[in-house]
Amino acid sequence: MKTKLLFSLLVSMGFVAGASAQDFVIENYDSKTIGDSYTLAAWGEDVGVATVKEDPAKKGNALHISTYNYNGFPSCEVTLPAGKTLGDYVAFAYDIYILPSEKDQGPNWKQASVNIDGVDVYVDEGYPNQASLSTWTTKSYSADVMKLTDEDKAKTSFKVTFGINSNVADYYVDNVKLVSASELNSEGAYVVGDFEGSEIGDKFAVKCWSPGEAVAEVAADPVNDGNKVIHMTTTNWDGGVMFEAVLPKGMQLGDFKSLTYDIYVGPNANDEGATWKSMQVFVGTTSVYKGAEGTEIAPQSTWTTNELPLDEMSLSPDHLALNAFTIGLGLNTNTGDYYMDNIKLVSTAGGTGISLVKVAKIFVDENTLFIGSEKAADVVIYDVNGCSAISSQTATSVDLSALPRGVYVVKMKIDGKTYTQKIVK
């Protein structure tokens, strides 16, 4: 039986935790023939090739893209099920596997883009790390971050073009899909990962300094071999397993109070203090929390549930307003050998749904923010850059007339609990 041990730690964000039954799979290439080729959408006619090949890391097929000029991307023609429009989905997602390239010293540091019917709806700012090399990683782009027009949202058929922009690209894509809104489980929690839908040996994306220095692989539970868990091994610091999270429609990270996870640290001959490590949490590949050194994470060889309250985290207003994001977590050790399971975000209503403050108390009417009948303390309104725009020690309403029109995040305390919500003036 897994014992429960609460730690006041910290967390952040990431995966589409198991496909919803209502997700619409655009293409997974398993029904295609090895050698089938596709024309790449591009400015020029000759930019590269896209060919169906055997998946380089697991069963089935995938689409291999090789380019020798910029702006060469694979495309898919989409016809949605009857009664569905693009606006019914909360994210566009696909898996990517980037190969090391002799011609490119940084093959994963590229711009990604998504294009609908010839118009870019998403392009990365700068050149972020798209994924660890030689590891399947799920990329998702929420409807909130894609610049979809009302006309786009009403479409029932369209062409979607996507990928990474490089003149020396060498990567695979698979499991191209539109993601439906998730649902909370019966406990009012969003399940980030429980691995029961995965196969033993499946590998999850990881955060690590260099390829191979962290491995996250689905394995049998060391206590109950009928259960599937994630097995983490690390040979360098700052390693963690990464997920893409897409929350239920209308919800944001600020609607949750904590991240919980089960952990099992077995005997580790390479590490005399295997359980005395700090848990680290990542947003993307950036560390947003590292627990205090010298704290026992869990008794050795015992499943333990730990809780990481979000209101103790260094999460920006932009983070709290996210509906889709990347989350990663793992022990900060260069000799890691441990298991995790049941990774969840627990809602602010204590397991019964979303924050009552969100649905019943906070609303904007013209130039006034109304909080409701209860007086809130430490009210701060942040702009999209995370800068404090208005603050008040106590309030039931806030005058917004000095603020320009736009999106803001309100953070406040009511009855000792911290609440956050995105507002639009």
Summary of the structure (lengths in Angstrom):
residues: 425
radius of gyration: 22.4
end to end distance: 49.5
largest distance: 66.3
contacts: 1417
relative contact order: 0.16
helix: 5%
strand: 45%
